[in-house]
């Protein structure tokens, strides 16, 4: 019963919800390590790499986003049928406007 409830919850979750849950999970793990709980002593190199980690992740996410947008723009498909249909609609609208007395 619990497993089916979990599956239905995941199916209902939007992409934004998934991202926010992932960010909350990563953020809480980072905060738990960065705040250095009393029983855990991280070596200095690990602490130095851990503190700016959110900035590194933000920069990495920005680079990934720019690369994805650039790739999608470079591989954007032309729709010849839609362009021809749009030209027909424009011609029909111009003809209708000329019939009503509007000149271009």
C-alpha positions as CSV (number, residue, x, y, z in Angstrom):
1,X,0.0,0.0,0.0
2,X,2.8,2.4,0.9
3,X,4.6,1.7,-2.4
4,X,1.6,2.5,-4.5
5,X,1.0,5.7,-2.5
6,X,4.6,6.7,-3.2
7,X,4.2,6.0,-6.9
8,X,1.0,8.0,-7.1
9,X,2.7,10.9,-5.3
10,X,5.6,10.8,-7.8
11,X,3.2,10.7,-10.7
12,X,1.4,13.8,-9.4
13,X,4.5,15.8,-8.7
14,X,5.4,18.4,-11.3
15,X,8.9,19.0,-12.7
16,X,9.2,22.1,-10.5
17,X,8.2,20.0,-7.4
18,X,10.9,17.4,-8.3
19,X,13.5,20.1,-8.7
20,X,12.5,21.8,-5.4
21,X,12.6,18.5,-3.5
22,X,16.0,17.7,-5.0
23,X,17.3,21.2,-4.0
24,X,15.9,20.8,-0.5
25,X,17.6,17.4,-0.1
26,X,20.9,18.7,-1.4
27,X,20.6,21.9,0.6
28,X,19.9,20.1,3.8
29,X,22.8,17.7,3.3
30,X,25.1,20.6,2.6
31,X,23.9,22.6,5.6
32,X,24.3,19.5,7.8
33,X,27.9,19.1,6.7
34,X,28.8,22.8,6.5
35,X,27.5,23.6,10.0
36,X,29.9,20.9,11.4
37,X,27.8,18.9,13.9
38,X,29.7,18.2,17.1
39,X,30.4,14.6,16.4
40,X,31.7,15.2,12.9
41,X,35.1,16.8,12.2
42,X,35.8,17.1,8.5
43,X,39.4,17.6,7.4
44,X,40.3,21.2,6.3
45,X,40.5,20.5,2.5
46,X,37.0,19.0,2.6
47,X,35.6,22.0,4.5
48,X,37.3,24.4,2.1
49,X,35.7,22.6,-0.9
50,X,32.3,22.2,0.9
51,X,31.7,25.9,1.7
52,X,31.6,27.3,-1.9
53,X,29.8,24.2,-3.2
54,X,26.4,26.0,-3.8
55,X,28.1,28.6,-5.9
56,X,29.9,26.0,-8.0
57,X,26.6,24.2,-8.5
58,X,24.8,27.4,-9.5
59,X,27.5,28.2,-12.0
60,X,27.4,24.7,-13.4
61,X,23.6,24.8,-13.7
62,X,23.9,28.1,-15.5
63,X,26.4,26.7,-18.0
64,X,24.3,23.7,-18.5
65,X,21.2,25.9,-19.1
66,X,23.1,28.1,-21.6
67,X,24.4,25.0,-23.5
68,X,21.0,23.4,-23.6
69,X,19.3,26.6,-25.0
70,X,22.1,27.0,-27.5
71,X,21.9,23.4,-28.7
72,X,18.1,23.6,-29.0
73,X,18.4,26.9,-31.0
74,X,21.0,25.4,-33.3
75,X,18.9,22.3,-34.0
76,X,15.6,24.1,-34.3
77,X,13.4,22.5,-37.0
78,X,11.7,24.5,-39.7
79,X,8.0,23.7,-40.3
80,X,7.5,24.3,-44.0
81,X,3.8,23.2,-43.9
82,X,3.0,25.7,-41.0
83,X,4.9,28.5,-42.8
84,X,2.9,27.9,-46.0
85,X,-0.4,27.8,-44.0
86,X,0.5,31.0,-42.3
87,X,1.3,32.7,-45.7
88,X,-2.2,31.6,-46.9
89,X,-3.8,33.1,-43.9
90,X,-1.9,36.4,-44.4
91,X,-2.9,36.5,-48.1
92,X,-6.6,35.8,-47.1
93,X,-6.5,38.6,-44.5
94,X,-4.9,41.1,-47.0
95,X,-7.6,40.2,-49.6
96,X,-10.3,40.7,-47.0
97,X,-8.9,44.0,-45.9
98,X,-8.5,45.2,-49.5
99,X,-12.1,44.3,-50.1
100,X,-13.1,46.4,-47.1
101,X,-11.2,49.4,-48.5
102,X,-7.9,49.3,-46.6
103,X,-4.8,49.9,-48.8
104,X,-1.3,48.8,-48.0
